[in-house]
Amino acid sequence: MMLGTEERRKIALFCNVAPDDVVIALDVDNIYKIPMTYHEQGLDTQVLKHFGMLETSNEPNLKKWKDIIDTVSHFEREVKIAVVGKYCGLPDAYKSLGEALNHAGIENNAKVKIKWVESEKLENLSDEQLHDTLKPYDGILVPGGFGARGVEGKIRAIQYARENDVPFFGICLGMQMAVIEACRHLIGIENATSAEFSEEGTPVISKMTIWEQDGVKHIRTDNTDLGGTMRLGAYPCVLKDGSLAQKVYGGQKQIFERHRHRYEMDIAYAEKLAEKGVILSGVSPDGLLPEIIEIPANKFFIAGQFHPEFTSRPGKANPLFREFVKAALG
C-alpha cells in the first residue's frame, strides 16, 4: 500500500523534510524487487536532486533490475542444493553464500532450493542412511569454516559426491576436506588430516609459513599472533590450460579471488593426487600455493581455497556458482 498525498505531507511535517522525500519501505517477496519499489516512489530522483546531480533529460536504465524481477517471478526450472555446513543453525552465517546461489539461479533461470545440512549429523549415519539423506539433491556444496567440529561429516558428504558423480563445489575448508578425502580414500593415507584439527596423523593441510602479496613477503611462525596468520584479500590464481576451472572462467589464464584462511593444502601431495585423477587446476603465480582442485572424470567436481561468494552480484553471478548450478540442473 503506497502513501497518499496527505499522509506524505503529515509525515514530512513531523520529520522536517519535503513531502517528496518521504518513501515507504514496502514488504516484497524477493529482496531484488526493492530497488524498483524505491524507484517507483522517486527515491533515486530525490537523492540526485539533493546533491545537484539530477539531469531531467536522462531516464535511468533499469533494464537489469527489470530483467532480474521478471526472471525470479517466472522461474522455468528448479534445482535442489544441499549445503553441508557446520553453522546451519545460524541463519546469517552463510548469507553471502545463499545469495550467491540465488544469483547463479537467476542466470540459469532456475529457482535454487537450498537445504542446510548440519555436517555433524552425517558423521554417525550408516552408508545407507547417508545415501538416503543426500540422494534427493542435485548438487552438494561444502562451504568454509574453522575448527574440527563437523569436519568428518563434510568429508563423508564429499566422498558421496565423488563416488556417485554428484555435482560438487567446495569452498575454502570445503577444498581442504576434499583433499583429505582424496588422500584417505584414493591415495590410501588413512590418517590424513589437517594440522588445524590434530597433532596426530598425517597433515596434508598445514598452516602457511610464507607467501607473497603485492610484492610483499609475509612470514609466519608458531610464535606469530593467531590473528595475523590469515591470508586475507584478493590474490591471483593461475589457471591450468584446458581445465574445468579455466573453462568456468571463460578461458582466462589468471583470475583474482578473495581469501580468508590460515591453512593450505600441502603441495607435496599434488603429484600423488594427480595419479588418482585429482588435479591442481589453479595455483599461485609462484606455483607454491594450491588454489583450485578438480576431478576431470566427474561431471562437475571442483573446489577452491578462496571465497567466490564474496564477488558474486545479482545480474553477475560468480562463474563458479553459475556453472555449479548449471551442472546441478543437468
C-alpha positions in Angstrom: 0.0 0.0 0.0 1.5 3.3 -1.1 1.2 6.5 0.9 -1.3 9.1 -0.2 -0.6 12.8 -0.6 -2.0 13.7 2.8 -0.1 11.0 4.7 3.2 12.1 3.0 2.5 15.7 3.9 1.9 14.9 7.5 4.9 12.7 7.9 7.1 15.3 6.2 5.8 18.0 8.6 6.8 16.0 11.7 10.2 14.9 10.2 11.1 18.3 8.8 11.6 17.1 5.2 9.8 17.8 1.9 6.8 15.6 1.1 8.6 14.2 -2.0 11.3 13.0 0.3 9.0 10.6 2.2 9.2 7.0 1.0 7.8 3.8 2.3 9.8 0.6 2.9 7.4 -1.9 1.3 7.5 -5.6 2.1 8.4 -7.6 -1.0 8.6 -11.3 -1.7 12.1 -11.0 -3.2 14.9 -8.7 -2.0 15.8 -7.8 -5.6 12.5 -6.1 -6.1 13.5 -3.4 -3.6 15.4 -1.1 -6.0 12.3 -0.9 -8.3 9.9 -0.2 -5.4 12.1 2.8 -4.3 12.4 4.0 -7.9 8.6 3.9 -8.3 8.4 6.3 -5.3 11.1 8.6 -6.7 13.8 7.9 -4.1 16.6 7.9 -6.7 15.3 11.2 -8.2 15.2 12.9 -4.8 18.7 11.8 -3.9 20.2 13.1 -7.2 18.2 16.3 -6.8 19.5 16.8 -3.3 23.1 16.6 -4.5 22.5 18.7 -7.6 23.2 15.7 -9.9 19.7 15.5 -11.4 19.5 15.7 -15.2 15.8 15.6 -16.0 16.5 14.6 -19.7 18.2 11.3 -18.6 15.9 8.4 -17.8 17.6 5.8 -15.6 18.4 2.5 -17.2 16.7 -0.1 -15.0 16.6 -2.9 -17.5 19.0 -5.0 -15.4 16.6 -4.9 -12.4 13.5 -5.4 -14.6 15.1 -8.5 -16.1 16.0 -9.9 -12.7 12.5 -9.3 -11.3 11.0 -10.9 -14.4 13.2 -13.9 -14.1 12.6 -14.5 -10.3 8.9 -14.1 -10.9 8.8 -16.8 -13.6 11.5 -19.3 -13.0 11.4 -22.1 -15.6 13.2 -24.8 -13.6 14.1 -25.8 -10.0 17.3 -27.3 -8.6 17.9 -28.7 -5.1 21.3 -27.9 -3.5 22.5 -29.4 -0.2 24.9 -27.1 1.7 26.7 -29.3 4.2 28.0 -26.9 6.8 28.7 -26.5 10.5 26.9 -23.3 11.2 23.5 -24.1 9.7 21.7 -23.2 12.9 22.7 -19.6 12.5 20.5 -18.1 9.7 23.0 -15.4 8.7 26.2 -17.4 8.9 26.1 -18.3 5.2 24.1 -15.3 4.0 26.5 -14.3 1.2 26.8 -18.0 0.1 23.0 -18.3 -0.1 22.7 -15.1 -2.1 25.5 -16.3 -4.5 23.5 -19.4 -5.2 20.4 -17.2 -5.8 22.5 -15.1 -8.3 23.5 -18.3 -10.1 19.9 -19.4 -10.2 18.8 -16.2 -11.8 21.4 -16.6 -14.6 20.3 -20.2 -15.1 16.6 -19.2 -15.0 16.1 -21.7 -12.1 14.9 -21.4 -8.6 17.5 -22.7 -6.2 16.1 -24.6 -3.2 18.7 -24.8 -0.5 18.8 -27.4 2.1 21.1 -26.6 5.0 22.5 -29.9 6.2 24.4 -30.0 9.6 27.6 -31.8 8.9 27.8 -33.2 12.4 24.5 -35.1 11.8 26.1 -37.0 8.9 29.0 -38.4 11.0 27.3 -41.3 12.7 24.9 -42.3 9.8 25.3 -45.7 8.2 26.3 -45.6 4.5 22.7 -46.4 3.6 21.3 -43.6 5.8 23.9 -41.1 4.3 22.9 -42.1 0.8 19.2 -41.6 1.6 19.9 -38.2 3.2 21.9 -36.8 0.2 20.2 -38.6 -2.7 17.4 -36.0 -3.1 19.8 -33.2 -4.0 21.1 -32.3 -7.4 24.3 -30.8 -6.1 26.4 -30.7 -2.9 28.2 -27.6 -1.7 30.6 -27.8 1.3 31.5 -24.2 2.5 34.2 -22.7 4.7 34.6 -22.8 8.4 37.0 -23.1 11.3 37.8 -25.9 13.8 37.5 -29.6 13.9 33.7 -29.8 14.7 31.7 -31.4 12.0 34.6 -32.0 9.6 34.1 -35.8 9.3 30.5 -35.2 8.2 31.8 -32.8 5.5 34.3 -35.5 4.4 31.6 -38.1 4.1 29.4 -35.8 2.0 32.4 -35.1 -0.3 33.1 -38.9 -0.7 29.4 -39.4 -1.5 29.5 -36.7 -4.2 32.7 -38.0 -5.7 31.7 -41.7 -5.8 28.2 -41.0 -7.1 29.3 -38.3 -9.6 27.0 -35.7 -8.0 28.0 -32.1 -8.9 30.2 -30.9 -6.1 31.6 -27.5 -5.2 33.9 -26.9 -2.2 34.8 -23.6 -0.7 37.9 -22.9 1.5 37.6 -25.6 4.2 35.5 -27.4 1.7 38.5 -27.7 -0.6 40.7 -28.8 2.3 38.2 -31.5 3.2 38.1 -32.7 -0.4 41.9 -33.0 -0.3 41.8 -35.0 2.9 39.0 -37.2 1.5 41.0 -38.0 -1.6 44.2 -38.6 0.3 42.4 -41.1 2.6 40.3 -43.0 0.0 42.3 -42.6 -3.2 45.9 -42.4 -2.2 45.5 -44.6 0.9 46.7 -42.3 3.7 44.1 -43.5 6.2 45.1 -40.9 8.9 45.3 -37.9 6.6 44.1 -34.8 8.4 44.7 -31.1 8.9 47.2 -29.5 11.3 44.2 -27.3 12.4 42.4 -30.4 13.8 45.0 -32.6 15.3 48.7 -33.0 16.0 48.4 -36.7 15.3 48.0 -38.3 11.9 49.5 -37.2 8.6 48.8 -33.4 8.0 48.1 -32.9 4.3 46.7 -29.4 5.2 49.2 -27.2 7.0 49.5 -23.6 8.3 51.0 -21.2 5.9 54.6 -20.1 6.8 55.5 -17.8 3.8 53.7 -16.2 1.0 53.7 -13.1 -1.1 51.1 -10.4 -1.8 51.6 -7.3 -3.9 55.3 -7.8 -3.9 55.5 -8.0 0.0 56.7 -11.3 1.5 54.7 -12.5 4.6 56.4 -14.8 7.1 54.5 -16.6 9.9 55.9 -18.8 12.7 54.3 -20.7 15.6 55.0 -17.6 17.7 53.1 -15.2 15.4 49.9 -13.9 16.9 47.0 -16.1 15.6 45.0 -13.1 14.3 47.9 -12.2 12.0 48.2 -15.6 10.3 45.4 -15.4 7.9 45.7 -14.9 4.1 43.2 -12.1 3.5 42.0 -10.3 0.5 42.3 -10.8 -3.3 45.1 -13.0 -4.6 46.0 -14.0 -8.1 45.4 -17.6 -9.3 46.9 -19.0 -12.5 44.6 -21.5 -14.2 45.7 -24.7 -15.8 45.2 -24.7 -19.6 42.2 -26.9 -20.7 41.0 -27.3 -17.1 37.4 -27.1 -15.9 38.4 -24.1 -13.9 39.7 -22.3 -17.0 36.5 -23.1 -18.8 34.4 -21.8 -16.0 36.2 -18.5 -16.0 35.8 -18.1 -19.8 39.3 -19.1 -20.9 41.2 -16.7 -18.6 44.7 -17.6 -17.7 44.7 -15.7 -14.4 41.9 -14.7 -12.0 41.7 -12.9 -8.7 39.5 -14.1 -5.8 39.2 -13.2 -2.2 40.7 -15.3 0.6 40.1 -15.7 4.3 42.0 -18.7 5.8 45.3 -19.7 7.6 45.8 -23.2 6.4 46.8 -24.5 2.9 47.0 -27.8 1.1 50.5 -29.2 1.2 51.5 -29.1 -2.5 53.8 -32.1 -1.9 50.8 -34.3 -2.3 49.8 -32.9 -5.7 51.6 -35.5 -7.8 50.1 -38.5 -5.9 46.7 -36.9 -6.2 47.1 -36.3 -9.9 47.9 -40.0 -10.3 44.5 -40.8 -8.9 42.7 -38.2 -11.0 42.6 -35.2 -8.7 44.4 -32.4 -10.4 45.6 -28.9 -9.3 43.9 -26.6 -11.8 44.7 -23.3 -10.1 47.9 -22.3 -8.2 49.5 -19.1 -7.0 51.8 -17.4 -9.6 54.9 -18.8 -7.9 53.4 -22.3 -8.1 53.6 -22.9 -4.3 50.1 -22.4 -3.1 47.3 -24.7 -4.4 44.2 -22.7 -5.2 41.8 -25.0 -7.1 41.5 -28.8 -7.3 39.2 -30.7 -9.7 38.4 -34.2 -10.9 38.1 -34.1 -14.7 36.5 -37.6 -14.8 33.4 -36.3 -12.9 30.6 -34.2 -14.4 31.5 -31.3 -12.1 33.8 -31.7 -9.1 35.7 -28.5 -8.2 36.9 -26.8 -5.0 38.7 -23.5 -4.4 40.8 -22.3 -1.4 39.1 -18.8 -1.8 35.6 -17.5 -1.2 33.9 -16.8 -4.6 30.7 -15.8 -2.9 32.3 -12.5 -1.9 32.5 -11.4 -5.5 29.0 -12.5 -6.7 26.4 -10.0 -7.6 22.7 -10.0 -8.8 23.0 -10.0 -12.6 26.6 -11.0 -12.4 26.9 -14.3 -10.6 30.4 -15.6 -9.8 31.3 -18.0 -12.5 31.9 -21.0 -10.2 28.5 -20.6 -8.7 26.9 -20.1 -12.1 28.5 -23.2 -13.5 27.9 -25.3 -10.4 24.1 -24.6 -10.5 24.2 -25.3 -14.3 25.8 -28.6 -13.7 23.3 -29.5 -11.0 20.5 -28.7 -13.4 21.9 -31.4 -15.7 
